[in-house]
Amino acid sequence: MSVSPNAGEPAQASNLGDVPRLITAYFADRPDYGVAEQRVAP
């Protein structure tokens, strides 16, 4: 296993996600059951 060269350094803005967008997508998006790739198998 190798260690990241960024280990111990503050995160750069380019490495951070858009948290408000992710939260909105989590609650707003629903799978389309007509599309096989979006179905969940038990």
mmCIF file of the N, C-alpha and C atoms, coordinates in Angstrom:
data_MODEL
# 
_entry.id   MODEL 
# 
loop_
_atom_site.group_PDB 
_atom_site.id 
_atom_site.type_symbol 
_atom_site.label_atom_id 
_atom_site.label_alt_id 
_atom_site.label_comp_id 
_atom_site.label_asym_id 
_atom_site.label_entity_id 
_atom_site.label_seq_id 
_atom_site.pdbx_PDB_ins_code 
_atom_site.Cartn_x 
_atom_site.Cartn_y 
_atom_site.Cartn_z 
_atom_site.occupancy 
_atom_site.B_iso_or_equiv 
_atom_site.pdbx_formal_charge 
_atom_site.auth_seq_id 
_atom_site.auth_comp_id 
_atom_site.auth_asym_id 
_atom_site.auth_atom_id 
_atom_site.pdbx_PDB_model_num 
ATOM 1   N N  . MET A 1 1  ? 0.845   -1.164 0.000   1.00 0.00 ? 1  MET A N  1 
ATOM 2   C CA . MET A 1 1  ? 0.000   0.000  0.000   1.00 0.00 ? 1  MET A CA 1 
ATOM 3   C C  . MET A 1 1  ? 0.894   1.233  0.000   1.00 0.00 ? 1  MET A C  1 
ATOM 4   N N  . SER A 1 2  ? 0.502   2.223  -0.791  1.00 0.00 ? 2  SER A N  1 
ATOM 5   C CA . SER A 1 2  ? 1.295   3.452  -0.842  1.00 0.00 ? 2  SER A CA 1 
ATOM 6   C C  . SER A 1 2  ? 0.570   4.576  -0.116  1.00 0.00 ? 2  SER A C  1 
ATOM 7   N N  . VAL A 1 3  ? 1.308   5.569  0.254   1.00 0.00 ? 3  VAL A N  1 
ATOM 8   C CA . VAL A 1 3  ? 0.760   6.726  0.956   1.00 0.00 ? 3  VAL A CA 1 
ATOM 9   C C  . VAL A 1 3  ? 0.592   7.854  -0.050  1.00 0.00 ? 3  VAL A C  1 
ATOM 10  N N  . SER A 1 4  ? -0.540  8.524  0.015   1.00 0.00 ? 4  SER A N  1 
ATOM 11  C CA . SER A 1 4  ? -0.807  9.635  -0.882  1.00 0.00 ? 4  SER A CA 1 
ATOM 12  C C  . SER A 1 4  ? 0.188   10.766 -0.622  1.00 0.00 ? 4  SER A C  1 
ATOM 13  N N  . PRO A 1 5  ? 0.659   11.435 -1.675  1.00 0.00 ? 5  PRO A N  1 
ATOM 14  C CA . PRO A 1 5  ? 1.547   12.581 -1.468  1.00 0.00 ? 5  PRO A CA 1 
ATOM 15  C C  . PRO A 1 5  ? 0.834   13.746 -0.777  1.00 0.00 ? 5  PRO A C  1 
ATOM 16  N N  . ASN A 1 6  ? -0.499  13.709 -0.740  1.00 0.00 ? 6  ASN A N  1 
ATOM 17  C CA . ASN A 1 6  ? -1.273  14.769 -0.089  1.00 0.00 ? 6  ASN A CA 1 
ATOM 18  C C  . ASN A 1 6  ? -1.591  14.437 1.367   1.00 0.00 ? 6  ASN A C  1 
ATOM 19  N N  . ALA A 1 7  ? -1.108  13.326 1.865   1.00 0.00 ? 7  ALA A N  1 
ATOM 20  C CA . ALA A 1 7  ? -1.401  12.923 3.242   1.00 0.00 ? 7  ALA A CA 1 
ATOM 21  C C  . ALA A 1 7  ? -0.877  13.975 4.216   1.00 0.00 ? 7  ALA A C  1 
ATOM 22  N N  . GLY A 1 8  ? -1.718  14.356 5.160   1.00 0.00 ? 8  GLY A N  1 
ATOM 23  C CA . GLY A 1 8  ? -1.336  15.333 6.164   1.00 0.00 ? 8  GLY A CA 1 
ATOM 24  C C  . GLY A 1 8  ? -1.467  16.775 5.719   1.00 0.00 ? 8  GLY A C  1 
ATOM 25  N N  . GLU A 1 9  ? -1.876  16.996 4.483   1.00 0.00 ? 9  GLU A N  1 
ATOM 26  C CA . GLU A 1 9  ? -2.043  18.347 3.952   1.00 0.00 ? 9  GLU A CA 1 
ATOM 27  C C  . GLU A 1 9  ? -3.524  18.714 3.935   1.00 0.00 ? 9  GLU A C  1 
ATOM 28  N N  . PRO A 1 10 ? -3.835  20.004 4.024   1.00 0.00 ? 10 PRO A N  1 
ATOM 29  C CA . PRO A 1 10 ? -5.235  20.414 3.903   1.00 0.00 ? 10 PRO A CA 1 
ATOM 30  C C  . PRO A 1 10 ? -5.766  20.084 2.508   1.00 0.00 ? 10 PRO A C  1 
ATOM 31  N N  . ALA A 1 11 ? -7.055  19.776 2.425   1.00 0.00 ? 11 ALA A N  1 
ATOM 32  C CA . ALA A 1 11 ? -7.666  19.457 1.128   1.00 0.00 ? 11 ALA A CA 1 
ATOM 33  C C  . ALA A 1 11 ? -7.691  20.690 0.240   1.00 0.00 ? 11 ALA A C  1 
ATOM 34  N N  . GLN A 1 12 ? -7.435  20.481 -1.028  1.00 0.00 ? 12 GLN A N  1 
ATOM 35  C CA . GLN A 1 12 ? -7.514  21.566 -2.001  1.00 0.00 ? 12 GLN A CA 1 
ATOM 36  C C  . GLN A 1 12 ? -8.967  21.709 -2.446  1.00 0.00 ? 12 GLN A C  1 
ATOM 37  N N  . ALA A 1 13 ? -9.354  22.901 -2.824  1.00 0.00 ? 13 ALA A N  1 
ATOM 38  C CA . ALA A 1 13 ? -10.728 23.168 -3.241  1.00 0.00 ? 13 ALA A CA 1 
ATOM 39  C C  . ALA A 1 13 ? -11.148 22.272 -4.407  1.00 0.00 ? 13 ALA A C  1 
ATOM 40  N N  . SER A 1 14 ? -10.225 21.933 -5.294  1.00 0.00 ? 14 SER A N  1 
ATOM 41  C CA . SER A 1 14 ? -10.552 21.089 -6.446  1.00 0.00 ? 14 SER A CA 1 
ATOM 42  C C  . SER A 1 14 ? -10.866 19.659 -6.034  1.00 0.00 ? 14 SER A C  1 
ATOM 43  N N  . ASN A 1 15 ? -10.484 19.247 -4.832  1.00 0.00 ? 15 ASN A N  1 
ATOM 44  C CA . ASN A 1 15 ? -10.749 17.889 -4.357  1.00 0.00 ? 15 ASN A CA 1 
ATOM 45  C C  . ASN A 1 15 ? -12.046 17.775 -3.567  1.00 0.00 ? 15 ASN A C  1 
ATOM 46  N N  . LEU A 1 16 ? -12.667 18.905 -3.270  1.00 0.00 ? 16 LEU A N  1 
ATOM 47  C CA . LEU A 1 16 ? -13.881 18.904 -2.466  1.00 0.00 ? 16 LEU A CA 1 
ATOM 48  C C  . LEU A 1 16 ? -15.114 18.823 -3.357  1.00 0.00 ? 16 LEU A C  1 
ATOM 49  N N  . GLY A 1 17 ? -16.134 18.119 -2.882  1.00 0.00 ? 17 GLY A N  1 
ATOM 50  C CA . GLY A 1 17 ? -17.373 18.003 -3.630  1.00 0.00 ? 17 GLY A CA 1 
ATOM 51  C C  . GLY A 1 17 ? -18.322 19.138 -3.309  1.00 0.00 ? 17 GLY A C  1 
ATOM 52  N N  . ASP A 1 18 ? -19.356 19.243 -4.102  1.00 0.00 ? 18 ASP A N  1 
ATOM 53  C CA . ASP A 1 18 ? -20.403 20.247 -3.893  1.00 0.00 ? 18 ASP A CA 1 
ATOM 54  C C  . ASP A 1 18 ? -21.449 19.625 -2.968  1.00 0.00 ? 18 ASP A C  1 
ATOM 55  N N  . VAL A 1 19 ? -21.267 19.806 -1.658  1.00 0.00 ? 19 VAL A N  1 
ATOM 56  C CA . VAL A 1 19 ? -22.106 19.143 -0.659  1.00 0.00 ? 19 VAL A CA 1 
ATOM 57  C C  . VAL A 1 19 ? -23.586 19.519 -0.802  1.00 0.00 ? 19 VAL A C  1 
ATOM 58  N N  . PRO A 1 20 ? -23.952 20.777 -0.958  1.00 0.00 ? 20 PRO A N  1 
ATOM 59  C CA . PRO A 1 20 ? -25.378 21.084 -1.125  1.00 0.00 ? 20 PRO A CA 1 
ATOM 60  C C  . PRO A 1 20 ? -25.994 20.380 -2.344  1.00 0.00 ? 20 PRO A C  1 
ATOM 61  N N  . ARG A 1 21 ? -25.250 20.290 -3.426  1.00 0.00 ? 21 ARG A N  1 
ATOM 62  C CA . ARG A 1 21 ? -25.766 19.596 -4.622  1.00 0.00 ? 21 ARG A CA 1 
ATOM 63  C C  . ARG A 1 21 ? -25.954 18.112 -4.344  1.00 0.00 ? 21 ARG A C  1 
ATOM 64  N N  . LEU A 1 22 ? -25.014 17.493 -3.628  1.00 0.00 ? 22 LEU A N  1 
ATOM 65  C CA . LEU A 1 22 ? -25.122 16.077 -3.299  1.00 0.00 ? 22 LEU A CA 1 
ATOM 66  C C  . LEU A 1 22 ? -26.315 15.799 -2.390  1.00 0.00 ? 22 LEU A C  1 
ATOM 67  N N  . ILE A 1 23 ? -26.538 16.664 -1.409  1.00 0.00 ? 23 ILE A N  1 
ATOM 68  C CA . ILE A 1 23 ? -27.676 16.487 -0.504  1.00 0.00 ? 23 ILE A CA 1 
ATOM 69  C C  . ILE A 1 23 ? -28.989 16.631 -1.272  1.00 0.00 ? 23 ILE A C  1 
ATOM 70  N N  . THR A 1 24 ? -29.076 17.625 -2.135  1.00 0.00 ? 24 THR A N  1 
ATOM 71  C CA . THR A 1 24 ? -30.282 17.817 -2.940  1.00 0.00 ? 24 THR A CA 1 
ATOM 72  C C  . THR A 1 24 ? -30.532 16.606 -3.831  1.00 0.00 ? 24 THR A C  1 
ATOM 73  N N  . ALA A 1 25 ? -29.505 16.103 -4.481  1.00 0.00 ? 25 ALA A N  1 
ATOM 74  C CA . ALA A 1 25 ? -29.660 14.940 -5.353  1.00 0.00 ? 25 ALA A CA 1 
ATOM 75  C C  . ALA A 1 25 ? -30.079 13.705 -4.559  1.00 0.00 ? 25 ALA A C  1 
ATOM 76  N N  . TYR A 1 26 ? -29.564 13.545 -3.366  1.00 0.00 ? 26 TYR A N  1 
ATOM 77  C CA . TYR A 1 26 ? -29.892 12.392 -2.532  1.00 0.00 ? 26 TYR A CA 1 
ATOM 78  C C  . TYR A 1 26 ? -31.385 12.359 -2.223  1.00 0.00 ? 26 TYR A C  1 
ATOM 79  N N  . PHE A 1 27 ? -31.968 13.506 -1.900  1.00 0.00 ? 27 PHE A N  1 
ATOM 80  C CA . PHE A 1 27 ? -33.371 13.544 -1.514  1.00 0.00 ? 27 PHE A CA 1 
ATOM 81  C C  . PHE A 1 27 ? -34.318 13.738 -2.702  1.00 0.00 ? 27 PHE A C  1 
ATOM 82  N N  . ALA A 1 28 ? -33.860 14.324 -3.796  1.00 0.00 ? 28 ALA A N  1 
ATOM 83  C CA . ALA A 1 28 ? -34.737 14.653 -4.918  1.00 0.00 ? 28 ALA A CA 1 
ATOM 84  C C  . ALA A 1 28 ? -34.768 13.571 -5.998  1.00 0.00 ? 28 ALA A C  1 
ATOM 85  N N  . ASP A 1 29 ? -33.666 12.911 -6.254  1.00 0.00 ? 29 ASP A N  1 
ATOM 86  C CA . ASP A 1 29 ? -33.601 11.932 -7.346  1.00 0.00 ? 29 ASP A CA 1 
ATOM 87  C C  . ASP A 1 29 ? -34.255 10.623 -6.937  1.00 0.00 ? 29 ASP A C  1 
ATOM 88  N N  . ARG A 1 30 ? -35.005 10.056 -7.841  1.00 0.00 ? 30 ARG A N  1 
ATOM 89  C CA . ARG A 1 30 ? -35.642 8.761  -7.642  1.00 0.00 ? 30 ARG A CA 1 
ATOM 90  C C  . ARG A 1 30 ? -35.259 7.857  -8.814  1.00 0.00 ? 30 ARG A C  1 
ATOM 91  N N  . PRO A 1 31 ? -35.046 6.567  -8.567  1.00 0.00 ? 31 PRO A N  1 
ATOM 92  C CA . PRO A 1 31 ? -34.705 5.670  -9.673  1.00 0.00 ? 31 PRO A CA 1 
ATOM 93  C C  . PRO A 1 31 ? -35.881 5.508  -10.633 1.00 0.00 ? 31 PRO A C  1 
ATOM 94  N N  . ASP A 1 32 ? -35.564 5.294  -11.893 1.00 0.00 ? 32 ASP A N  1 
ATOM 95  C CA . ASP A 1 32 ? -36.570 5.018  -12.915 1.00 0.00 ? 32 ASP A CA 1 
ATOM 96  C C  . ASP A 1 32 ? -36.614 3.499  -13.066 1.00 0.00 ? 32 ASP A C  1 
ATOM 97  N N  . TYR A 1 33 ? -37.687 2.887  -12.561 1.00 0.00 ? 33 TYR A N  1 
ATOM 98  C CA . TYR A 1 33 ? -37.770 1.429  -12.561 1.00 0.00 ? 33 TYR A CA 1 
ATOM 99  C C  . TYR A 1 33 ? -37.928 0.848  -13.963 1.00 0.00 ? 33 TYR A C  1 
ATOM 100 N N  . GLY A 1 34 ? -38.191 1.687  -14.935 1.00 0.00 ? 34 GLY A N  1 
ATOM 101 C CA . GLY A 1 34 ? -38.257 1.236  -16.319 1.00 0.00 ? 34 GLY A CA 1 
ATOM 102 C C  . GLY A 1 34 ? -36.882 1.017  -16.932 1.00 0.00 ? 34 GLY A C  1 
ATOM 103 N N  . VAL A 1 35 ? -35.843 1.509  -16.268 1.00 0.00 ? 35 VAL A N  1 
ATOM 104 C CA . VAL A 1 35 ? -34.468 1.362  -16.748 1.00 0.00 ? 35 VAL A CA 1 
ATOM 105 C C  . VAL A 1 35 ? -33.803 0.261  -15.923 1.00 0.00 ? 35 VAL A C  1 
ATOM 106 N N  . ALA A 1 36 ? -33.396 -0.817 -16.572 1.00 0.00 ? 36 ALA A N  1 
ATOM 107 C CA . ALA A 1 36 ? -32.843 -1.986 -15.856 1.00 0.00 ? 36 ALA A CA 1 
ATOM 108 C C  . ALA A 1 36 ? -31.636 -1.637 -15.001 1.00 0.00 ? 36 ALA A C  1 
ATOM 109 N N  . GLU A 1 37 ? -30.788 -0.705 -15.425 1.00 0.00 ? 37 GLU A N  1 
ATOM 110 C CA . GLU A 1 37 ? -29.588 -0.352 -14.688 1.00 0.00 ? 37 GLU A CA 1 
ATOM 111 C C  . GLU A 1 37 ? -29.889 0.360  -13.363 1.00 0.00 ? 37 GLU A C  1 
ATOM 112 N N  . GLN A 1 38 ? -31.107 0.888  -13.212 1.00 0.00 ? 38 GLN A N  1 
ATOM 113 C CA . GLN A 1 38 ? -31.461 1.619  -12.011 1.00 0.00 ? 38 GLN A CA 1 
ATOM 114 C C  . GLN A 1 38 ? -32.286 0.776  -11.040 1.00 0.00 ? 38 GLN A C  1 
ATOM 115 N N  . ARG A 1 39 ? -32.551 -0.472 -11.391 1.00 0.00 ? 39 ARG A N  1 
ATOM 116 C CA . ARG A 1 39 ? -33.315 -1.351 -10.509 1.00 0.00 ? 39 ARG A CA 1 
ATOM 117 C C  . ARG A 1 39 ? -32.430 -1.927 -9.424  1.00 0.00 ? 39 ARG A C  1 
ATOM 118 N N  . VAL A 1 40 ? -33.033 -2.205 -8.282  1.00 0.00 ? 40 VAL A N  1 
ATOM 119 C CA . VAL A 1 40 ? -32.331 -2.821 -7.166  1.00 0.00 ? 40 VAL A CA 1 
ATOM 120 C C  . VAL A 1 40 ? -32.819 -4.253 -7.039  1.00 0.00 ? 40 VAL A C  1 
ATOM 121 N N  . ALA A 1 41 ? -31.895 -5.186 -7.020  1.00 0.00 ? 41 ALA A N  1 
ATOM 122 C CA . ALA A 1 41 ? -32.252 -6.597 -6.881  1.00 0.00 ? 41 ALA A CA 1 
ATOM 123 C C  . ALA A 1 41 ? -32.149 -7.013 -5.429  1.00 0.00 ? 41 ALA A C  1 
ATOM 124 N N  . PRO A 1 42 ? -33.128 -7.778 -4.932  1.00 0.00 ? 42 PRO A N  1 
ATOM 125 C CA . PRO A 1 42 ? -33.067 -8.235 -3.523  1.00 0.00 ? 42 PRO A CA 1 
ATOM 126 C C  . PRO A 1 42 ? -31.983 -9.279 -3.317  1.00 0.00 ? 42 PRO A C  1 
# 
